[in-house]
Amino acid sequence: MRALALAWGLFVFVDTSLVAHAQDYPSRPIRIVVPTAPGGSSDILGRLIGAKLHERLGQPAVVENRAGAGQMIGADIVAKSAADGHTILMPTVTYTTSAATQSRLPFDAVTDLTGITMIGEGVFLVAVHPSLPVKTMKELIALAKAKPGSLNYASSGTGGITHLITEVLAANTKIKLVHVPYKSVAPAVIDVVGGHVPMLIVSVPSVLPQVKAGRLRALASTGTQRSAFVPELPTVAEAGAPGYEARQWWGVLAPGKTPRTIVGKLNSEIHNILASADVKARLADEGAEPILKMTPEAFSDIVKSDIAKWRKIVKELGIKVD
């Protein structure tokens, strides 16, 4: 219903149904679909934010892990859910690489989901087994050039972010690496620690404990500037691959036709949650810097541009996934 209101001498139309949406929301438990396995960073952050939403909104927020197909199984569930804010998705940047590399998705990755906000962002680390005779990025690149096609790297799966950012590094430095895909990050890290595969590029919390224990050697981080979590490490760009940059992000998406008032309310509530000291500390444990101010539109634009970027890169590098 539309009502006529008077403001500053001007007649304006106010959509009272939209106001009612925001006032009534949430009217039942919120379902947070985490498109990864239990125990990962998305799962941890989803449960943390869900508990805080429960405190603030008065309705339970229940995490449901729906892993598979590079986050696309969980994304499909949310894309086809009722657009009322009671089902939301907690993806990472891998959502955009999967959307870019999988040609037969059952939903539109750009229009069927809409941004609520980015939660945090971080960098990846280039890490090698200590037996590999390199201590810097320049030495790694030199070794790969001296023995083209003999250096393997692990990833969390074909078409995932760790696969693509490693292929971009190889292309930028004109080296030939051999991809060894795993089903997730954990077994990839385990095999690199065990010396079965000599290297990988992966998020900070996935390998930092192993680096500190001396079971892996970190060579560089992938940001545009040094990471606050590992300030002693140079960036890949300054250590041997000028112009190279890769970032991780965590975010929240909703079904594409969710009312803007509900999207705005979730955006505001999540930003308030991210500003609390305990949540900032937990994000730091996951190697993430909190994003305290980002509009839904800005996050939607980032998702769209990341998908377009990865589609272009996949085509240019001739990466085959499907």
Contacts in CASP RR format, 6 or more apart in sequence:
PFRMAT RR
TARGET T0000
AUTHOR 0000-0000-0000
METHOD contacts of the structure
MODEL  1
MRALALAWGLFVFVDTSLVAHAQDYPSRPIRIVVPTAPGGSSDILGRLIG
AKLHERLGQPAVVENRAGAGQMIGADIVAKSAADGHTILMPTVTYTTSAA
TQSRLPFDAVTDLTGITMIGEGVFLVAVHPSLPVKTMKELIALAKAKPGS
LNYASSGTGGITHLITEVLAANTKIKLVHVPYKSVAPAVIDVVGGHVPML
IVSVPSVLPQVKAGRLRALASTGTQRSAFVPELPTVAEAGAPGYEARQWW
GVLAPGKTPRTIVGKLNSEIHNILASADVKARLADEGAEPILKMTPEAFS
DIVKSDIAKWRKIVKELGIKVD
1 15 0 8 1.000
1 16 0 8 1.000
1 17 0 8 1.000
2 13 0 8 1.000
2 14 0 8 1.000
2 15 0 8 1.000
2 16 0 8 1.000
3 13 0 8 1.000
3 14 0 8 1.000
3 16 0 8 1.000
4 11 0 8 1.000
4 12 0 8 1.000
4 13 0 8 1.000
4 14 0 8 1.000
5 11 0 8 1.000
5 12 0 8 1.000
5 13 0 8 1.000
5 14 0 8 1.000
18 259 0 8 1.000
18 260 0 8 1.000
18 261 0 8 1.000
19 261 0 8 1.000
21 84 0 8 1.000
21 259 0 8 1.000
21 261 0 8 1.000
21 262 0 8 1.000
22 259 0 8 1.000
22 261 0 8 1.000
22 262 0 8 1.000
22 265 0 8 1.000
25 84 0 8 1.000
25 85 0 8 1.000
25 261 0 8 1.000
25 262 0 8 1.000
25 265 0 8 1.000
26 57 0 8 1.000
26 58 0 8 1.000
26 59 0 8 1.000
26 85 0 8 1.000
26 86 0 8 1.000
27 59 0 8 1.000
27 86 0 8 1.000
28 59 0 8 1.000
28 86 0 8 1.000
29 59 0 8 1.000
29 60 0 8 1.000
29 61 0 8 1.000
29 62 0 8 1.000
29 86 0 8 1.000
30 50 0 8 1.000
30 53 0 8 1.000
30 57 0 8 1.000
30 59 0 8 1.000
30 60 0 8 1.000
30 61 0 8 1.000
30 62 0 8 1.000
30 85 0 8 1.000
30 86 0 8 1.000
30 87 0 8 1.000
30 88 0 8 1.000
31 61 0 8 1.000
31 62 0 8 1.000
31 64 0 8 1.000
31 81 0 8 1.000
31 86 0 8 1.000
31 87 0 8 1.000
31 88 0 8 1.000
32 46 0 8 1.000
32 49 0 8 1.000
32 50 0 8 1.000
32 61 0 8 1.000
32 62 0 8 1.000
32 63 0 8 1.000
32 64 0 8 1.000
32 88 0 8 1.000
32 89 0 8 1.000
32 90 0 8 1.000
33 64 0 8 1.000
33 66 0 8 1.000
33 74 0 8 1.000
33 77 0 8 1.000
33 78 0 8 1.000
33 87 0 8 1.000
33 88 0 8 1.000
33 89 0 8 1.000
33 90 0 8 1.000
34 42 0 8 1.000
34 43 0 8 1.000
34 46 0 8 1.000
34 63 0 8 1.000
34 64 0 8 1.000
34 65 0 8 1.000
34 66 0 8 1.000
34 67 0 8 1.000
34 90 0 8 1.000
35 42 0 8 1.000
35 66 0 8 1.000
35 67 0 8 1.000
35 68 0 8 1.000
35 70 0 8 1.000
35 71 0 8 1.000
35 72 0 8 1.000
35 73 0 8 1.000
35 74 0 8 1.000
35 75 0 8 1.000
35 89 0 8 1.000
35 90 0 8 1.000
35 91 0 8 1.000
35 95 0 8 1.000
36 42 0 8 1.000
36 43 0 8 1.000
36 65 0 8 1.000
36 67 0 8 1.000
36 71 0 8 1.000
36 92 0 8 1.000
36 184 0 8 1.000
37 43 0 8 1.000
37 65 0 8 1.000
37 67 0 8 1.000
37 184 0 8 1.000
38 65 0 8 1.000
40 185 0 8 1.000
41 92 0 8 1.000
41 203 0 8 1.000
41 205 0 8 1.000
41 250 0 8 1.000
41 286 0 8 1.000
41 288 0 8 1.000
42 90 0 8 1.000
42 91 0 8 1.000
42 92 0 8 1.000
42 250 0 8 1.000
43 63 0 8 1.000
43 65 0 8 1.000
44 282 0 8 1.000
44 286 0 8 1.000
45 90 0 8 1.000
45 119 0 8 1.000
45 250 0 8 1.000
45 282 0 8 1.000
45 283 0 8 1.000
45 286 0 8 1.000
45 288 0 8 1.000
46 63 0 8 1.000
46 90 0 8 1.000
47 63 0 8 1.000
48 279 0 8 1.000
48 282 0 8 1.000
49 61 0 8 1.000
49 90 0 8 1.000
49 119 0 8 1.000
49 252 0 8 1.000
49 270 0 8 1.000
49 273 0 8 1.000
49 279 0 8 1.000
50 61 0 8 1.000
50 63 0 8 1.000
51 61 0 8 1.000
52 273 0 8 1.000
52 276 0 8 1.000
52 279 0 8 1.000
53 59 0 8 1.000
53 61 0 8 1.000
53 269 0 8 1.000
53 270 0 8 1.000
53 273 0 8 1.000
54 60 0 8 1.000
54 61 0 8 1.000
56 269 0 8 1.000
56 272 0 8 1.000
56 273 0 8 1.000
57 269 0 8 1.000
66 73 0 8 1.000
66 74 0 8 1.000
66 77 0 8 1.000
67 73 0 8 1.000
67 74 0 8 1.000
68 74 0 8 1.000
69 98 0 8 1.000
69 102 0 8 1.000
70 94 0 8 1.000
70 95 0 8 1.000
70 98 0 8 1.000
70 102 0 8 1.000
70 157 0 8 1.000
70 159 0 8 1.000
70 160 0 8 1.000
71 91 0 8 1.000
71 92 0 8 1.000
71 94 0 8 1.000
71 95 0 8 1.000
71 98 0 8 1.000
72 95 0 8 1.000
72 98 0 8 1.000
72 99 0 8 1.000
72 102 0 8 1.000
72 105 0 8 1.000
74 89 0 8 1.000
75 89 0 8 1.000
75 91 0 8 1.000
75 95 0 8 1.000
75 107 0 8 1.000
75 109 0 8 1.000
75 113 0 8 1.000
75 253 0 8 1.000
76 105 0 8 1.000
76 106 0 8 1.000
76 107 0 8 1.000
77 87 0 8 1.000
78 87 0 8 1.000
78 88 0 8 1.000
78 89 0 8 1.000
78 113 0 8 1.000
78 253 0 8 1.000
78 254 0 8 1.000
78 255 0 8 1.000
79 107 0 8 1.000
79 108 0 8 1.000
79 112 0 8 1.000
79 113 0 8 1.000
79 255 0 8 1.000
79 256 0 8 1.000
80 107 0 8 1.000
80 112 0 8 1.000
80 255 0 8 1.000
81 87 0 8 1.000
81 255 0 8 1.000
82 255 0 8 1.000
83 254 0 8 1.000
83 255 0 8 1.000
83 256 0 8 1.000
83 257 0 8 1.000
83 258 0 8 1.000
83 259 0 8 1.000
84 258 0 8 1.000
84 259 0 8 1.000
84 262 0 8 1.000
85 254 0 8 1.000
85 255 0 8 1.000
85 258 0 8 1.000
85 262 0 8 1.000
85 263 0 8 1.000
85 266 0 8 1.000
87 254 0 8 1.000
87 255 0 8 1.000
88 116 0 8 1.000
88 252 0 8 1.000
88 253 0 8 1.000
88 254 0 8 1.000
88 266 0 8 1.000
89 113 0 8 1.000
89 252 0 8 1.000
89 253 0 8 1.000
89 254 0 8 1.000
90 119 0 8 1.000
90 250 0 8 1.000
90 251 0 8 1.000
90 252 0 8 1.000
91 250 0 8 1.000
91 251 0 8 1.000
91 253 0 8 1.000
92 161 0 8 1.000
92 248 0 8 1.000
92 249 0 8 1.000
92 250 0 8 1.000
92 251 0 8 1.000
93 161 0 8 1.000
93 247 0 8 1.000
93 248 0 8 1.000
93 249 0 8 1.000
93 306 0 8 1.000
94 156 0 8 1.000
94 160 0 8 1.000
94 161 0 8 1.000
95 109 0 8 1.000
95 253 0 8 1.000
95 303 0 8 1.000
96 109 0 8 1.000
96 303 0 8 1.000
96 306 0 8 1.000
96 307 0 8 1.000
96 309 0 8 1.000
96 310 0 8 1.000
97 159 0 8 1.000
97 160 0 8 1.000
97 161 0 8 1.000
97 163 0 8 1.000
97 164 0 8 1.000
97 310 0 8 1.000
98 159 0 8 1.000
98 160 0 8 1.000
99 105 0 8 1.000
99 109 0 8 1.000
99 110 0 8 1.000
99 307 0 8 1.000
99 310 0 8 1.000
100 307 0 8 1.000
100 308 0 8 1.000
100 309 0 8 1.000
100 310 0 8 1.000
100 311 0 8 1.000
100 313 0 8 1.000
100 314 0 8 1.000
101 159 0 8 1.000
101 160 0 8 1.000
101 164 0 8 1.000
101 310 0 8 1.000
101 314 0 8 1.000
101 319 0 8 1.000
101 321 0 8 1.000
101 322 0 8 1.000
102 321 0 8 1.000
102 322 0 8 1.000
103 322 0 8 1.000
104 322 0 8 1.000
107 113 0 8 1.000
109 307 0 8 1.000
110 303 0 8 1.000
110 304 0 8 1.000
110 307 0 8 1.000
111 256 0 8 1.000
112 255 0 8 1.000
112 256 0 8 1.000
113 253 0 8 1.000
113 254 0 8 1.000
113 255 0 8 1.000
113 256 0 8 1.000
113 303 0 8 1.000
114 253 0 8 1.000
114 254 0 8 1.000
114 255 0 8 1.000
114 256 0 8 1.000
114 257 0 8 1.000
114 258 0 8 1.000
114 263 0 8 1.000
114 296 0 8 1.000
114 300 0 8 1.000
115 252 0 8 1.000
115 253 0 8 1.000
115 254 0 8 1.000
115 263 0 8 1.000
115 296 0 8 1.000
115 299 0 8 1.000
115 300 0 8 1.000
115 303 0 8 1.000
116 251 0 8 1.000
116 252 0 8 1.000
116 253 0 8 1.000
116 254 0 8 1.000
116 263 0 8 1.000
116 264 0 8 1.000
116 266 0 8 1.000
116 267 0 8 1.000
116 270 0 8 1.000
116 296 0 8 1.000
116 299 0 8 1.000
117 251 0 8 1.000
117 252 0 8 1.000
117 266 0 8 1.000
117 267 0 8 1.000
117 270 0 8 1.000
117 271 0 8 1.000
117 291 0 8 1.000
117 294 0 8 1.000
117 295 0 8 1.000
117 296 0 8 1.000
117 299 0 8 1.000
118 249 0 8 1.000
118 250 0 8 1.000
118 251 0 8 1.000
118 291 0 8 1.000
118 294 0 8 1.000
118 299 0 8 1.000
118 302 0 8 1.000
119 249 0 8 1.000
119 250 0 8 1.000
119 251 0 8 1.000
119 252 0 8 1.000
119 270 0 8 1.000
119 274 0 8 1.000
119 283 0 8 1.000
119 288 0 8 1.000
119 290 0 8 1.000
119 291 0 8 1.000
120 249 0 8 1.000
120 250 0 8 1.000
120 251 0 8 1.000
120 274 0 8 1.000
120 283 0 8 1.000
120 288 0 8 1.000
120 289 0 8 1.000
120 290 0 8 1.000
120 291 0 8 1.000
121 247 0 8 1.000
121 248 0 8 1.000
121 249 0 8 1.000
121 250 0 8 1.000
121 288 0 8 1.000
121 289 0 8 1.000
121 291 0 8 1.000
122 203 0 8 1.000
122 204 0 8 1.000
122 223 0 8 1.000
122 227 0 8 1.000
122 247 0 8 1.000
122 248 0 8 1.000
122 249 0 8 1.000
122 287 0 8 1.000
122 288 0 8 1.000
122 289 0 8 1.000
123 203 0 8 1.000
123 204 0 8 1.000
123 221 0 8 1.000
123 222 0 8 1.000
123 223 0 8 1.000
123 227 0 8 1.000
123 229 0 8 1.000
123 246 0 8 1.000
123 247 0 8 1.000
123 248 0 8 1.000
124 162 0 8 1.000
124 165 0 8 1.000
124 201 0 8 1.000
124 202 0 8 1.000
124 203 0 8 1.000
124 204 0 8 1.000
124 221 0 8 1.000
124 222 0 8 1.000
124 246 0 8 1.000
124 247 0 8 1.000
124 248 0 8 1.000
125 201 0 8 1.000
125 202 0 8 1.000
125 203 0 8 1.000
125 204 0 8 1.000
125 207 0 8 1.000
125 208 0 8 1.000
125 211 0 8 1.000
125 218 0 8 1.000
125 219 0 8 1.000
125 220 0 8 1.000
125 221 0 8 1.000
125 222 0 8 1.000
125 230 0 8 1.000
125 233 0 8 1.000
126 137 0 8 1.000
126 140 0 8 1.000
126 169 0 8 1.000
126 199 0 8 1.000
126 201 0 8 1.000
126 218 0 8 1.000
126 219 0 8 1.000
126 220 0 8 1.000
126 221 0 8 1.000
126 222 0 8 1.000
126 236 0 8 1.000
127 192 0 8 1.000
127 199 0 8 1.000
127 200 0 8 1.000
127 201 0 8 1.000
127 202 0 8 1.000
127 207 0 8 1.000
127 210 0 8 1.000
127 211 0 8 1.000
127 216 0 8 1.000
127 217 0 8 1.000
127 218 0 8 1.000
127 219 0 8 1.000
128 134 0 8 1.000
128 140 0 8 1.000
128 192 0 8 1.000
128 198 0 8 1.000
128 199 0 8 1.000
128 216 0 8 1.000
128 217 0 8 1.000
128 219 0 8 1.000
129 192 0 8 1.000
129 193 0 8 1.000
129 194 0 8 1.000
129 195 0 8 1.000
129 197 0 8 1.000
129 198 0 8 1.000
129 199 0 8 1.000
129 216 0 8 1.000
129 217 0 8 1.000
130 214 0 8 1.000
130 215 0 8 1.000
130 216 0 8 1.000
130 217 0 8 1.000
131 195 0 8 1.000
131 198 0 8 1.000
132 140 0 8 1.000
132 143 0 8 1.000
132 198 0 8 1.000
132 199 0 8 1.000
132 217 0 8 1.000
133 139 0 8 1.000
133 143 0 8 1.000
134 140 0 8 1.000
134 142 0 8 1.000
134 143 0 8 1.000
134 219 0 8 1.000
135 217 0 8 1.000
135 219 0 8 1.000
136 219 0 8 1.000
136 239 0 8 1.000
137 219 0 8 1.000
137 220 0 8 1.000
137 234 0 8 1.000
137 236 0 8 1.000
137 239 0 8 1.000
137 240 0 8 1.000
137 241 0 8 1.000
138 239 0 8 1.000
138 240 0 8 1.000
140 199 0 8 1.000
140 219 0 8 1.000
141 173 0 8 1.000
141 175 0 8 1.000
141 240 0 8 1.000
141 241 0 8 1.000
143 151 0 8 1.000
144 151 0 8 1.000
144 170 0 8 1.000
144 173 0 8 1.000
144 175 0 8 1.000
144 176 0 8 1.000
144 177 0 8 1.000
145 174 0 8 1.000
145 175 0 8 1.000
148 175 0 8 1.000
148 176 0 8 1.000
149 176 0 8 1.000
149 177 0 8 1.000
149 178 0 8 1.000
150 178 0 8 1.000
151 175 0 8 1.000
151 176 0 8 1.000
151 177 0 8 1.000
151 178 0 8 1.000
151 198 0 8 1.000
151 199 0 8 1.000
152 177 0 8 1.000
152 178 0 8 1.000
152 179 0 8 1.000
152 180 0 8 1.000
152 197 0 8 1.000
152 198 0 8 1.000
152 199 0 8 1.000
153 166 0 8 1.000
153 177 0 8 1.000
153 178 0 8 1.000
153 179 0 8 1.000
153 180 0 8 1.000
153 197 0 8 1.000
153 198 0 8 1.000
153 199 0 8 1.000
153 200 0 8 1.000
153 201 0 8 1.000
154 180 0 8 1.000
154 181 0 8 1.000
154 182 0 8 1.000
154 188 0 8 1.000
154 189 0 8 1.000
154 191 0 8 1.000
154 192 0 8 1.000
154 197 0 8 1.000
154 199 0 8 1.000
154 200 0 8 1.000
155 162 0 8 1.000
155 163 0 8 1.000
155 166 0 8 1.000
155 179 0 8 1.000
155 180 0 8 1.000
155 181 0 8 1.000
155 182 0 8 1.000
155 188 0 8 1.000
155 200 0 8 1.000
156 162 0 8 1.000
156 163 0 8 1.000
156 181 0 8 1.000
156 182 0 8 1.000
156 183 0 8 1.000
156 184 0 8 1.000
156 185 0 8 1.000
156 188 0 8 1.000
156 202 0 8 1.000
157 163 0 8 1.000
157 181 0 8 1.000
157 182 0 8 1.000
157 183 0 8 1.000
157 184 0 8 1.000
157 188 0 8 1.000
158 179 0 8 1.000
158 181 0 8 1.000
158 321 0 8 1.000
159 319 0 8 1.000
159 321 0 8 1.000
161 246 0 8 1.000
161 248 0 8 1.000
162 185 0 8 1.000
162 188 0 8 1.000
162 200 0 8 1.000
162 201 0 8 1.000
162 202 0 8 1.000
163 179 0 8 1.000
163 181 0 8 1.000
164 310 0 8 1.000
164 313 0 8 1.000
164 314 0 8 1.000
164 319 0 8 1.000
165 201 0 8 1.000
165 222 0 8 1.000
165 246 0 8 1.000
166 177 0 8 1.000
166 179 0 8 1.000
166 200 0 8 1.000
166 201 0 8 1.000
167 177 0 8 1.000
167 179 0 8 1.000
167 317 0 8 1.000
167 319 0 8 1.000
168 244 0 8 1.000
168 246 0 8 1.000
168 313 0 8 1.000
168 317 0 8 1.000
169 201 0 8 1.000
169 236 0 8 1.000
169 241 0 8 1.000
169 244 0 8 1.000
170 176 0 8 1.000
170 177 0 8 1.000
171 317 0 8 1.000
172 241 0 8 1.000
172 243 0 8 1.000
172 244 0 8 1.000
173 240 0 8 1.000
173 241 0 8 1.000
180 188 0 8 1.000
180 191 0 8 1.000
180 197 0 8 1.000
182 188 0 8 1.000
182 191 0 8 1.000
185 202 0 8 1.000
185 203 0 8 1.000
185 206 0 8 1.000
186 206 0 8 1.000
188 197 0 8 1.000
188 200 0 8 1.000
188 202 0 8 1.000
189 200 0 8 1.000
189 202 0 8 1.000
189 206 0 8 1.000
189 207 0 8 1.000
189 210 0 8 1.000
191 197 0 8 1.000
192 198 0 8 1.000
192 199 0 8 1.000
192 200 0 8 1.000
192 216 0 8 1.000
193 210 0 8 1.000
193 215 0 8 1.000
193 216 0 8 1.000
194 215 0 8 1.000
200 207 0 8 1.000
201 222 0 8 1.000
201 246 0 8 1.000
203 248 0 8 1.000
203 286 0 8 1.000
203 287 0 8 1.000
204 221 0 8 1.000
204 227 0 8 1.000
204 229 0 8 1.000
204 230 0 8 1.000
204 287 0 8 1.000
205 285 0 8 1.000
205 286 0 8 1.000
205 287 0 8 1.000
207 216 0 8 1.000
207 218 0 8 1.000
208 218 0 8 1.000
208 229 0 8 1.000
208 230 0 8 1.000
210 216 0 8 1.000
211 217 0 8 1.000
211 218 0 8 1.000
218 230 0 8 1.000
218 233 0 8 1.000
219 233 0 8 1.000
219 239 0 8 1.000
220 233 0 8 1.000
220 234 0 8 1.000
220 235 0 8 1.000
220 236 0 8 1.000
220 238 0 8 1.000
220 239 0 8 1.000
221 227 0 8 1.000
221 230 0 8 1.000
221 233 0 8 1.000
221 234 0 8 1.000
221 235 0 8 1.000
221 236 0 8 1.000
222 235 0 8 1.000
222 236 0 8 1.000
222 244 0 8 1.000
222 245 0 8 1.000
222 246 0 8 1.000
222 247 0 8 1.000
223 235 0 8 1.000
223 236 0 8 1.000
223 237 0 8 1.000
223 245 0 8 1.000
223 246 0 8 1.000
223 247 0 8 1.000
224 235 0 8 1.000
224 237 0 8 1.000
224 245 0 8 1.000
225 235 0 8 1.000
226 233 0 8 1.000
226 234 0 8 1.000
226 235 0 8 1.000
227 233 0 8 1.000
228 289 0 8 1.000
229 284 0 8 1.000
229 287 0 8 1.000
235 245 0 8 1.000
236 244 0 8 1.000
236 245 0 8 1.000
236 246 0 8 1.000
237 243 0 8 1.000
237 244 0 8 1.000
237 245 0 8 1.000
248 288 0 8 1.000
249 302 0 8 1.000
250 286 0 8 1.000
250 288 0 8 1.000
251 299 0 8 1.000
252 266 0 8 1.000
252 270 0 8 1.000
253 303 0 8 1.000
254 262 0 8 1.000
254 263 0 8 1.000
254 266 0 8 1.000
260 296 0 8 1.000
263 296 0 8 1.000
264 296 0 8 1.000
267 294 0 8 1.000
267 295 0 8 1.000
267 296 0 8 1.000
271 292 0 8 1.000
271 293 0 8 1.000
271 294 0 8 1.000
273 279 0 8 1.000
274 280 0 8 1.000
274 283 0 8 1.000
274 290 0 8 1.000
274 291 0 8 1.000
274 292 0 8 1.000
275 290 0 8 1.000
275 292 0 8 1.000
279 290 0 8 1.000
280 290 0 8 1.000
283 289 0 8 1.000
283 290 0 8 1.000
313 319 0 8 1.000
314 321 0 8 1.000
END
